[in-house]
Amino acid sequence: MRAASHPSLPNYFVNTFENTGSSQTSLEDRFLELLRRKDYSPLRVDEIANALRLDRREAKKLGPLVHHLLNQGFIAKVKQDRFVIPRDADLQSGHLKFRQSGAAMFFPDGPDGAPGEAPWHIFAEDTGTALHGDRVLVRQNKSARSWRATAGKASEKLGRVMKVLERAHEALTGTLRRDNQFWNVVPDDPRFVRTVLVADPAQGNVFPPPQPGDKVLVRLAEWTQRHLNPTGEIVENLGRTHTPSAEFKAILHKYHLHPEFPEPVLVEAAAFPPEVRPRDYQGREDMRGTFTITIDPDDAKDFDDALSLERLPGGDLRIGIHIADVSAYVKQGTVLDREARARGNSTYLVGCVVPMLPHALSNGLCSLVEAQDRLTKSVFVTFASNGKIRSSHFANTVIRSRKRLTYRQAYALLREDDLSVIRALPLPPAHATGSTGRALAGLSDAELIELKDTVRTFWSIAEPMRKARMQKGSLDFDFPEVKIFTDAEGYADRLELIENDESHQLVEEFMLLANEVVARRLFEAGLPFLSRVHDQPDAEKLIELRDLLATFGVQAGDLTKREEVVRVLAKIKHHPQGHTLKTQFLRSLKQACYRASVDGHYGLFKKFYTHFTSPIRRYSDLVVHRIFDDLLARTGATPNTGAPIRYNQSELDALGKHLSLTERNSTEAERETVKLKLLEFFEREAKRTPRQTFPALITDIRNHGFFVELRQSNAYGFVPVSSLEDDLYSLSSDGRDLIGRRTKRKFTLGQEIPVEVYRVDRFKRQIDFRVSGSKKSSPAEGTEITPAMINQNRKIQHGPRKHKPSEHQNRRRRR
């Protein structure tokens, strides 16, 4: 029985939907199609049911569907309980990202989850009850104030939050405080600008009861009134705030990382033998007699890849690129496999790792540690004496690494001839790595000479490969990485700028080669696989980048042309603010992702590219290894031991989206832990006597001070004008200098200066520096320091002085 026709419904609704049944289109699709019609006018739920000619059964489903779509932001409710598509009510759904000031940027949703239009600005007073990361419904603000605020910025939109559609966080971490009689939690993330009110922790169920200054996990309650602070319930005491243990636990909670594995996963991992058994060698090419080494960072926890060298008759060289065969142990559909898939990848925090696989595999049976037999999947590439590739083939193999080298040791073997200097290189700290390997001091002359010859031979092949890759148009985004080393207690102890030198480039070139060769061969065989894709950048982003570069004195042409991008990158490589400019360049590009289609890699300028070389820490590589086995079976390179593991296109598409998300989550966690450890390092540095001096570059000038970038660590901070005690400083007319009134001392954009730590605010995540050696100097002879001069400097430092509010005004504010 159909619902009776509503007398107020226009005939075109009845005509359009009279013959539409649920067998043809879902109720949701029909409902949204109705609302998207150009001639649609807002209707109530009962009117929509009649317009769609729903029977009684379907009409009952309409109410829950409307509620669901309303909460997801796909529809909006207007006056008299009528419903429309949000854009028809001048509404837009998207996500908010707050600033510490309380203002926010709104990122509109695009079609099918794609990025939307340019972000909108939201004033602090217009954010409603939204919190950082929330999905919200926003209406464009077209008031006179909005028009004035965007003067000269016609493309920038302002908005006002109308509704919170979805909370980004059910809980957050922060530091417990007690103000008068009230308990509250200051969120760790300064973009959560509100403190969270909580009950007296002594009356709660958390043990031990948190004390002021402890870091806690708070479950947020519903927040509906902006004039009141949000409330929550303490559910866990993480320890004393700013200690390594508490900060680590907070990162785990924020990014939903789990260092511990479920018991069934551990049981399954424990069932494997501690060492490779002889019967596991069957069907594999035995490479244990071939000279093989690994080259990894000092603090490597696991070892995915190794390189071997064979000298063939006629002068050819065969390089073996050997990758840990995780697929030999982690079988599809097992408990281990499901857990690895859910995690997606390992997450490398400063001083520790949250692994994708249990320790027994990631640091044990699968890790290519020194002097142990290990199962591997290998790509063999034969090079002619002129460096050209003759041929390549694949195999399942068993290897034994002769030596675990650090990058530092490999670089010394490349550049140093004196064996005594090489022997003097220390082992990496045992607490920081999964395997130290033997000390070079204990190796014989013959062993060291063989190591040196092998590493230099590798580089003789890798160097021309790298040059050819760059000449073809591969982009050089390599810049030094700041490595934070921790002591045995987990505190940031030392910063080191790790250059992307020849030892790193050597390994990189062979890994890139293996990834490309495997991707090409899988494509040629017609096997669906996961590509590592880097899409072309948006032209608008490149135009914005070109304008930004111009402000730094770097003139760029058409950045949609690769040769111009290569030229500009080469130019900024030696720019005083090259690190900053490269970072901005990277931000203008799209993020790389996993996809089940061969869409090319923009940065590397390769059509075929996959991830094959890190299956211990990336699930994508494990998937490619399983497809690789199918390829080996087809070509007869390995015995066919059963039905091959194959993935269909839709399965790989879904998997690619999932793995791209887990990768981004881990990347954000890794970046945050670096920020926290930098704060920890400089906070400890501020307490040392004497304080260390750091060379820094002035990157931005303001009337209240200037921003600096430390040359040796790429850390950023601010030098407040209040720390310049030798004179009264003011901003020059062109905004490029701070100039002392009396001394005429000048601080200029791009100038290099020595600085030392001034103060660190862990809660605001800010580091202030002061110019090293700056002392308050006496006024020049005949110069009188007047009250007017002091007031002028106060304005520069702190802005205009505000009048103290009256008691009447205070009472109004409290209300």
C-alpha positions in Angstrom: 0.0 0.0 0.0 1.5 3.3 -1.0 1.4 6.5 1.1 -1.4 8.8 0.2 -0.5 11.7 -2.0 0.1 15.0 -0.2 -2.1 17.8 -1.6 0.7 20.4 -1.3 3.2 18.3 -3.3 4.0 19.7 -6.8 3.1 17.3 -9.6 6.6 17.1 -10.9 7.7 15.2 -7.7 4.9 12.6 -8.2 5.7 12.2 -11.9 9.4 11.8 -11.3 9.3 9.2 -8.6 6.1 7.4 -9.2 7.8 4.5 -11.1 11.0 4.3 -9.0 11.2 1.2 -6.9 13.7 0.1 -4.2 14.6 -2.8 -6.5 16.2 -0.3 -8.9 17.8 2.3 -6.6 18.5 2.3 -2.8 16.3 4.5 -0.6 19.3 6.7 0.3 20.2 7.3 -3.4 16.5 8.1 -4.3 16.3 10.4 -1.2 19.5 12.3 -2.1 18.5 12.5 -5.8 15.3 14.2 -4.8 17.1 16.8 -2.6 19.6 17.5 -5.4 17.0 18.4 -8.0 17.2 22.0 -9.1 13.5 22.4 -8.7 13.4 21.0 -5.2 12.0 23.1 -2.4 12.5 22.1 1.3 10.1 19.4 2.5 9.4 17.6 5.8 9.9 13.9 6.3 6.3 13.0 5.6 6.3 15.1 2.5 9.5 13.5 1.3 7.9 10.0 1.8 5.0 11.0 -0.4 7.2 12.6 -3.0 9.2 9.3 -3.2 5.9 7.3 -3.3 7.2 5.1 -0.5 5.1 2.2 0.8 4.6 1.7 4.6 7.7 -0.5 5.0 10.0 2.0 3.3 8.4 5.0 5.0 9.4 3.5 8.4 13.0 3.4 7.2 13.0 7.0 6.1 13.2 8.5 9.7 16.4 6.6 10.7 18.0 7.4 7.3 17.3 11.1 7.7 18.8 11.0 11.2 21.9 9.2 9.9 22.4 11.6 6.9 21.9 14.6 9.1 24.6 13.5 11.6 27.0 12.8 8.7 26.4 16.3 7.3 25.1 15.0 4.0 21.8 16.9 4.6 20.8 19.9 6.7 17.6 20.9 8.5 16.2 24.3 7.9 13.1 26.0 9.4 10.0 24.0 10.2 11.9 20.7 10.2 12.5 20.7 6.4 15.5 19.2 4.8 17.9 20.3 2.1 21.4 19.5 0.7 23.8 21.7 2.9 25.0 23.8 0.0 21.4 24.8 -0.8 21.2 26.3 2.7 24.6 28.0 2.2 26.2 25.3 4.4 29.4 23.3 3.9 30.7 20.2 5.7 34.4 19.7 6.4 37.0 19.5 9.1 38.4 22.2 11.5 42.0 22.7 12.4 42.6 25.1 15.3 45.4 27.5 16.0 46.7 28.3 19.4 45.0 31.7 19.2 41.6 30.0 19.2 40.9 30.8 15.5 40.6 27.9 13.1 40.9 26.9 9.5 38.0 25.0 7.9 38.8 22.5 5.2 35.6 21.8 3.1 34.8 18.3 2.0 35.2 17.6 -1.7 33.3 15.0 -3.8 33.8 11.4 -2.8 36.2 12.2 0.0 38.6 14.1 -2.3 40.1 17.4 -1.0 37.7 20.3 -1.4 38.2 24.0 -2.1 40.7 26.3 -0.4 40.3 26.5 3.4 38.1 29.1 5.1 39.1 31.2 8.1 36.9 30.9 11.3 37.3 33.5 14.0 37.6 32.2 17.5 34.2 33.5 18.5 32.6 31.7 15.6 33.9 28.2 16.3 30.9 27.3 18.5 31.5 24.1 20.5 33.9 22.6 17.9 37.3 21.2 18.9 40.4 20.6 16.9 39.9 18.0 14.2 36.1 17.9 14.4 33.9 17.4 11.4 31.5 20.3 11.3 28.9 22.1 9.3 29.8 25.7 8.4 28.0 28.7 6.9 29.8 31.3 5.1 30.0 34.6 7.1 29.1 37.5 4.8 28.8 40.2 7.4 30.5 43.6 7.2 33.2 42.5 9.6 33.9 39.5 7.3 34.1 41.9 4.3 36.6 44.1 6.1 38.7 41.1 7.4 39.1 39.8 3.9 39.9 43.2 2.2 42.6 42.5 -0.4 42.0 38.8 -0.1 38.9 38.3 -2.3 39.5 34.5 -2.6 39.5 33.9 1.2 36.2 32.9 2.8 35.1 33.4 6.4 32.7 31.0 8.1 30.8 30.3 11.2 30.4 26.8 12.7 26.7 25.9 12.8 26.9 22.3 14.0 29.4 19.6 15.1 28.8 16.6 13.0 31.5 14.3 14.4 34.0 14.5 17.2 37.5 13.8 16.2 38.5 12.7 19.7 36.6 10.8 22.3 39.4 11.3 24.8 42.6 13.4 25.1 45.7 13.5 27.2 46.8 16.5 29.3 48.3 17.7 32.6 46.1 17.8 35.7 45.9 21.1 37.6 44.0 22.5 40.6 42.9 26.1 40.4 41.3 27.2 43.7 38.6 24.6 44.2 38.4 23.4 40.6 40.3 20.5 39.0 41.0 20.8 35.3 43.2 19.2 32.6 45.4 21.3 30.3 45.4 19.4 27.0 48.8 18.4 25.6 47.9 19.7 22.1 47.9 23.5 22.4 45.3 23.6 19.6 42.8 22.4 22.2 42.4 25.9 23.5 40.0 25.0 26.4 40.9 23.3 29.6 38.7 20.3 30.6 37.0 20.4 33.9 37.1 17.1 35.9 36.0 15.9 39.3 38.3 15.5 42.3 40.6 12.6 41.2 40.7 11.3 44.8 37.0 10.4 44.4 37.5 8.5 41.1 38.4 5.0 40.2 41.9 5.6 38.8 44.8 4.1 40.8 47.1 5.6 41.8 44.9 8.7 42.1 46.5 11.5 39.9 48.1 14.4 41.6 48.6 17.9 40.2 51.3 17.8 37.5 50.4 14.2 36.4 49.6 13.4 32.8 46.2 11.8 32.5 43.8 10.5 29.9 40.4 12.2 29.9 37.2 10.9 28.3 35.3 13.9 27.0 31.6 14.4 27.9 29.2 16.0 25.5 29.9 19.7 25.2 27.0 21.8 24.1 27.4 25.3 25.7 30.3 27.4 24.5 30.3 29.8 27.5 31.2 26.8 29.7 34.3 24.7 29.6 34.1 21.1 28.3 34.0 18.5 31.0 35.4 15.0 31.2 36.3 12.0 33.3 39.9 10.9 34.1 40.2 7.3 33.0 44.0 6.7 33.3 47.0 8.1 35.1 49.9 8.1 32.7 52.6 9.3 35.1 54.4 12.5 35.8 54.0 15.0 33.0 57.0 15.5 30.6 58.7 12.4 31.7 59.6 10.1 28.8 57.3 7.3 30.0 54.3 9.6 30.3 54.9 11.4 27.0 55.3 8.0 25.2 52.0 6.7 26.6 50.2 10.0 25.6 51.4 9.6 22.0 50.2 6.0 22.0 46.7 7.1 23.1 46.5 10.0 20.7 47.4 8.0 17.6 45.8 4.7 18.7 49.1 2.8 18.7 49.6 -0.5 20.5 53.1 -1.6 21.4 51.7 -4.8 22.9 50.2 -7.6 20.8 47.1 -9.6 21.6 47.8 -13.0 23.2 46.7 -15.1 20.1 49.2 -13.1 18.0 52.0 -13.8 20.4 51.1 -17.5 20.6 51.2 -17.8 16.9 54.6 -16.0 16.7 56.1 -18.1 19.5 55.3 -21.3 17.5 58.0 -20.4 15.0 61.5 -21.9 15.7 64.2 -19.4 16.9 66.4 -20.1 13.9 65.9 -21.0 10.2 65.8 -24.8 9.8 67.6 -26.7 7.0 64.3 -27.9 5.7 63.3 -24.3 5.1 66.0 -24.0 2.4 64.3 -26.3 0.0 63.4 -24.7 -3.3 65.6 -21.7 -2.5 68.8 -20.5 -4.1 71.6 -20.8 -1.5 73.5 -17.5 -1.3 75.1 -18.1 2.1 78.6 -18.3 0.5 78.3 -15.0 -1.3 79.7 -11.9 0.4 76.6 -10.1 1.8 76.3 -7.0 4.1 73.6 -4.8 5.6 73.9 -1.0 5.9 71.5 0.7 8.3 71.2 3.6 10.8 72.9 3.4 14.2 69.5 2.9 15.9 68.0 0.4 13.4 65.7 -2.0 15.3 65.1 -4.4 12.4 67.0 -5.2 9.2 64.9 -5.6 6.0 67.5 -5.5 3.3 71.0 -6.7 2.4 73.3 -6.4 -0.6 75.6 -9.0 -2.1 78.3 -8.8 -4.7 79.5 -11.4 -7.2 82.2 -10.8 -9.8 81.4 -12.7 -13.0 83.6 -13.9 -15.8 84.2 -11.2 -18.4 84.2 -8.4 -15.8 80.4 -8.2 -15.2 79.1 -7.7 -11.7 76.0 -9.2 -10.2 74.3 -7.3 -7.4 71.9 -9.2 -5.2 69.2 -7.1 -3.4 67.9 -9.4 -0.7 64.7 -8.6 1.2 63.5 -10.4 4.3 61.0 -13.1 3.3 58.2 -12.3 5.9 55.6 -14.0 3.7 57.3 -17.3 4.4 56.1 -17.0 8.0 53.1 -14.6 8.0 50.5 -16.4 5.9 47.4 -14.8 4.6 44.3 -15.0 6.9 46.2 -16.0 10.0 46.0 -14.1 13.3 49.4 -12.6 12.6 48.4 -11.5 9.2 45.1 -9.8 10.4 47.0 -7.9 13.1 49.7 -6.8 10.7 47.1 -5.6 8.2 45.3 -3.6 10.9 48.5 -1.9 12.0 49.5 -1.3 8.4 53.1 -0.4 9.3 55.6 0.0 12.1 55.7 3.4 13.7 59.2 4.8 14.6 59.0 7.1 17.5 62.2 8.7 19.0 64.0 6.1 20.9 61.5 3.3 20.3 59.4 1.5 17.7 55.8 0.3 17.7 56.3 -2.7 15.4 53.9 -4.2 12.8 55.1 -7.7 13.7 55.9 -9.2 17.1 59.5 -9.0 18.3 60.1 -12.7 17.7 59.7 -12.0 13.9 60.6 -8.3 13.5 63.8 -8.4 15.5 64.4 -12.1 15.3 63.5 -14.7 12.7 62.9 -12.2 9.8 65.5 -9.6 10.6 68.7 -10.0 8.5 71.1 -9.8 11.5 74.7 -10.5 11.2 76.0 -14.1 11.0 72.5 -15.7 10.9 70.9 -17.7 8.1 67.8 -15.9 6.8 65.1 -16.5 4.2 64.9 -13.8 1.6 63.4 -12.7 -1.7 66.0 -11.5 -4.0 66.3 -9.3 -7.1 69.6 -10.0 -9.0 70.8 -7.3 -11.4 73.8 -7.9 -13.6 75.8 -4.9 -14.6 78.3 -4.6 -17.5 81.7 -3.1 -16.8 80.4 0.2 -18.2 77.7 0.3 -15.5 74.8 -0.6 -17.9 72.2 -3.2 -16.8 72.6 -6.4 -18.8 69.8 -8.5 -17.2 67.8 -9.1 -14.0 66.1 -12.1 -12.5 64.3 -13.0 -9.2 64.5 -15.9 -6.8 63.6 -17.1 -3.3 66.9 -17.4 -1.5 68.7 -18.0 1.8 71.5 -15.7 2.8 73.9 -15.0 5.7 75.0 -11.5 6.3 78.8 -11.1 6.9 78.6 -7.7 8.5 76.1 -5.3 10.0 77.4 -1.8 9.0 76.1 1.5 10.2 76.0 4.4 7.7 78.8 6.0 9.5 81.0 2.9 9.1 80.0 2.5 5.5 81.0 6.1 4.8 84.4 5.6 6.4 84.9 2.5 4.3 84.1 4.6 1.2 86.3 7.6 2.1 89.0 6.4 4.5 92.1 4.4 3.5 93.7 4.1 6.9 92.4 0.9 8.5 93.3 2.2 12.0 90.9 5.1 11.6 88.1 2.7 10.4 88.8 0.4 13.3 88.4 3.3 15.8 84.7 3.8 14.8 82.5 2.9 17.8 79.6 0.4 17.9 76.1 1.9 18.1 74.7 1.9 21.7 73.2 -1.5 22.5 70.0 0.1 24.0 69.3 2.0 20.8 69.5 -0.8 18.2 68.2 -4.3 17.5 71.8 -5.5 16.7 75.2 -3.9 17.1 77.1 -6.4 15.0 80.8 -7.0 15.6 83.1 -4.1 16.4 85.3 -3.1 13.4 88.2 -3.1 15.9 87.9 -6.9 16.1 88.1 -7.5 12.3 91.3 -8.6 10.6 93.0 -6.6 7.9 91.8 -9.0 5.2 88.2 -8.6 6.4 88.4 -4.8 6.5 89.9 -4.7 3.0 87.2 -7.0 1.6 84.5 -4.8 3.3 86.2 -1.6 1.9 86.4 -3.0 -1.7 82.9 -4.3 -1.6 81.3 -1.0 -0.4 83.4 1.0 -2.9 82.3 -1.4 -5.7 78.6 -0.9 -4.7 79.1 2.9 -4.9 80.9 2.7 -8.3 77.6 1.3 -9.6 75.1 3.3 -7.5 76.7 6.7 -8.2 76.2 6.7 -12.0 72.7 5.3 -11.5 71.9 8.2 -9.2 73.3 10.8 -11.7 71.3 9.2 -14.5 68.1 9.3 -12.4 68.5 13.0 -11.6 69.3 13.8 -15.3 66.1 12.1 -16.4 64.1 14.4 -14.0 63.9 12.7 -10.6 63.5 15.4 -8.0 66.2 15.9 -5.4 64.4 16.5 -2.1 67.2 15.1 0.0 68.1 17.3 2.9 69.7 16.6 6.3 67.6 14.8 8.9 67.7 15.7 12.5 68.4 12.6 14.6 67.5 12.7 18.3 69.4 10.3 20.4 68.1 9.3 23.8 70.0 8.1 26.9 69.2 4.9 28.7 66.4 6.5 30.6 64.7 7.8 27.4 65.6 11.5 27.7 66.7 13.4 24.7 70.4 13.5 25.1 72.0 14.5 21.8 71.0 16.0 18.4 72.8 15.1 15.3 72.2 16.3 11.7 72.4 13.3 9.5 73.5 14.2 6.0 72.2 12.2 3.1 75.7 11.2 2.1 77.1 8.6 -0.2 76.5 5.7 2.3 72.7 6.5 2.4 72.5 7.1 -1.4 74.2 3.8 -2.1 71.5 1.9 -0.3 68.7 4.1 -1.7 69.7 3.6 -5.3 69.6 -0.2 -5.1 66.3 -0.2 -3.2 64.7 2.1 -5.8 66.0 -0.2 -8.5 64.5 -3.3 -6.9 61.1 -1.5 -6.4 61.0 -0.4 -10.0 62.2 -3.7 -11.5 59.6 -5.7 -9.5 56.8 -3.3 -10.4 57.6 -3.4 -14.1 57.7 -7.2 -14.1 54.4 -7.6 -12.2 52.7 -5.3 -14.7 54.1 -7.1 -17.7 52.9 -10.4 -16.2 49.4 -8.9 -15.9 49.3 -9.4 -12.1 47.3 -6.8 -10.0 49.5 -5.3 -7.3 49.8 -2.3 -5.1 51.7 0.6 -6.7 53.3 3.4 -4.7 51.8 6.4 -6.4 52.7 10.1 -6.3 50.3 12.1 -8.3 51.0 15.3 -10.3 50.7 18.5 -8.1 47.8 20.9 -8.6 48.7 23.9 -10.8 47.2 26.3 -8.3 49.5 25.0 -5.6 52.5 25.5 -7.8 51.5 29.1 -8.6 51.3 29.8 -4.8 54.7 28.2 -4.4 56.2 30.3 -7.1 54.9 33.5 -5.4 56.3 32.3 -2.1 59.7 31.5 -3.6 59.8 35.0 -5.1 59.6 36.5 -1.5 62.9 34.7 -0.8 64.5 36.0 -3.9 64.1 32.8 -5.9 62.6 33.5 -9.3 60.8 30.5 -10.8 59.1 30.0 -14.1 56.4 27.6 -15.0 56.6 24.9 -12.3 54.2 22.6 -14.2 57.3 21.9 -16.4 59.6 19.3 -14.8 62.8 20.9 -16.1 61.9 24.1 -14.3 61.2 22.3 -11.1 64.6 20.6 -11.3 66.3 23.9 -12.0 64.6 25.7 -9.0 65.4 22.8 -6.6 69.0 23.0 -7.7 68.9 26.7 -7.0 67.5 26.5 -3.5 69.8 23.7 -2.5 72.5 26.3 -1.7 70.1 29.0 -0.6 70.6 30.2 3.0 67.0 29.1 3.8 67.2 26.1 1.6 65.7 23.7 4.3 62.7 26.0 4.8 62.1 26.3 1.0 62.4 22.6 0.4 59.9 22.0 3.1 57.5 24.4 1.5 58.1 22.8 -1.9 57.2 19.4 -0.4 54.0 20.8 1.1 52.9 22.1 -2.3 53.0 18.5 -3.6 50.4 15.8 -3.1 51.0 13.0 -0.6 52.2 9.7 -2.0 49.8 6.8 -1.5 49.1 3.2 -2.3 46.8 2.4 -5.2 46.0 -0.7 -7.3 46.7 1.1 -10.5 50.0 2.1 -12.2 49.7 5.9 -12.0 53.3 6.7 -11.8 55.5 8.5 -9.2 55.9 12.2 -9.8 58.8 12.8 -7.4 60.9 9.9 -8.7 59.7 10.4 -12.3 59.0 6.7 -12.7 56.0 5.0 -14.4 56.4 1.7 -12.5 57.0 1.8 -8.8 56.0 -0.3 -5.9 57.1 -1.0 -2.3 59.0 -4.3 -2.1 62.0 -3.7 0.1 60.6 -3.3 3.7 58.1 -6.1 4.5 59.1 -6.2 8.2 57.7 -2.7 8.7 55.2 -2.2 5.8 52.2 -4.5 5.1 52.1 -3.2 1.5 55.5 -4.8 0.8 54.3 -8.1 2.4 51.3 -8.1 -0.1 53.7 -7.5 -3.0 55.9 -10.4 -1.8 52.9 -12.7 -2.0 52.2 -11.6 -5.6 55.9 -11.9 -6.3 55.6 -15.6 -5.3 52.9 -16.0 -7.9 55.2 -14.5 -10.5 58.1 -16.9 -9.5 55.8 -19.9 -9.9 54.6 -18.7 -13.3 58.2 -18.3 -14.6 59.4 -21.6 -13.0 61.9 -19.8 -10.8 60.5 -21.6 -7.8 58.5 -24.8 -7.3 54.7 -24.3 -7.4 53.8 -25.5 -3.8 50.1 -24.8 -4.0 47.5 -22.3 -5.1 49.0 -18.9 -5.6 47.8 -16.0 -3.5 46.1 -13.5 -5.7 44.3 -10.2 -5.0 41.6 -8.8 -7.1 41.5 -5.1 -8.1 38.8 -4.0 -5.7 40.5 -5.8 -2.8 43.7 -4.0 -3.5 42.0 -0.7 -3.9 40.4 -1.0 -0.4 43.7 -2.2 1.0 45.6 0.7 -0.6 43.3 3.3 1.0 43.6 1.6 4.4 47.4 1.5 4.3 47.6 5.1 3.1 45.7 6.1 6.2 47.8 4.1 8.7 50.9 5.5 7.1 49.8 9.1 7.6 48.8 8.3 11.2 52.2 6.9 11.9 53.9 9.9 10.1 52.0 12.3 12.3 52.9 10.4 15.4 56.6 10.3 14.4 56.6 14.1 13.8 54.9 14.8 17.1 57.4 12.8 19.1 60.3 14.6 17.3 58.7 18.0 18.4 58.3 16.8 22.0 61.9 15.5 22.2 63.2 18.7 20.7 61.4 20.6 23.5 62.8 18.2 26.0 66.3 18.6 24.7 66.2 22.4 24.8 64.5 22.5 28.2 67.4 20.4 29.6 69.8 22.6 27.7 68.4 25.7 29.4 69.3 24.3 32.8 72.9 23.7 31.9 75.8 26.0 32.8 77.3 27.3 30.6 74.7 27.2 27.9 75.6 25.9 24.5 75.7 28.3 21.6 74.0 27.3 18.3 74.4 28.9 14.9 71.0 30.1 13.7 69.5 31.8 10.6 66.9 34.6 10.9 63.9 33.4 8.9 61.2 36.1 9.7 61.2 39.5 11.3 58.4 40.9 13.5 58.0 44.0 15.6 58.3 41.9 18.8 61.3 39.8 17.7 62.4 37.4 15.0 62.1 33.7 14.2 65.3 31.6 13.8 66.2 28.3 12.4 69.1 26.4 14.0 71.5 25.4 11.3 72.7 22.1 13.0 69.3 20.7 14.0 66.7 22.5 11.8 64.8 23.4 15.0 62.8 26.6 15.0 62.4 29.1 17.7 61.8 32.8 18.4 64.1 35.5 19.7 61.9 38.0 21.6 62.8 41.7 21.5 62.7 41.7 25.3 65.8 39.5 25.3 67.8 42.2 23.4 68.8 44.3 26.4 71.5 46.4 24.9 69.1 48.8 23.1 65.6 49.7 22.1 64.8 47.9 18.8 62.1 48.7 16.3 61.0 47.4 12.9 62.4 49.0 9.8 59.9 50.5 7.3 60.3 47.6 4.8 59.9 45.0 7.6 63.2 43.3 6.9 65.3 44.5 9.8 65.1 45.2 13.6 67.3 48.2 14.3 68.7 49.5 17.6 67.8 53.1 18.2 71.1 54.0 19.8 73.6 51.5 18.6 72.1 51.1 15.1 72.7 47.4 15.6 70.7 45.5 12.9 69.1 42.1 12.7 68.3 41.3 9.1 66.3 38.6 7.3 68.7 35.8 6.3 71.4 36.9 8.8 73.3 34.1 10.6 73.7 34.8 14.4 74.8 32.7 17.4 71.9 32.0 19.9 71.4 30.1 23.1 68.2 28.8 24.8 66.3 31.5 26.6 63.2 29.7 27.8 61.0 26.7 26.9 57.3 26.4 27.3 56.4 22.7 27.1 52.6 23.4 27.2 52.6 25.9 24.4 55.4 24.0 22.6 57.4 27.1 22.1 61.2 27.6 22.3 62.6 31.1 22.8 66.3 31.9 22.2 68.4 34.9 22.8 71.4 36.2 21.0 74.5 34.5 22.5 76.8 36.9 24.3 74.3 39.8 24.3 74.7 41.9 27.4 73.0 45.0 28.6 75.3 47.8 27.5 75.6 51.3 29.0 74.0 54.2 27.2 76.2 56.1 24.8 77.7 59.2 26.4 75.3 62.1 26.4 72.3 59.8 25.9 69.6 59.8 28.5 67.2 56.9 28.9 63.9 58.6 29.3 60.5 57.2 30.4 59.3 57.8 26.8 62.0 55.5 25.4 61.1 52.8 28.0 57.4 53.1 27.1 58.3 52.9 23.3 60.1 49.6 23.9 57.3 48.2 26.0 54.9 48.8 23.0 57.3 47.1 20.7 57.5 44.0 22.9 54.0 43.7 24.2 51.8 45.9 22.1 49.6 48.7 23.4 48.9 48.6 27.1 45.3 47.8 27.9 43.3 49.6 30.6 42.4 47.5 33.7 38.8 46.5 33.5 36.5 47.9 36.1 34.8 45.7 38.8 31.5 46.3 36.9 33.1 44.9 33.7 34.6 42.0 35.6 31.1 41.1 37.0 29.7 41.1 33.4 32.5 38.9 32.2 31.9 36.3 35.0 28.3 36.1 34.0 
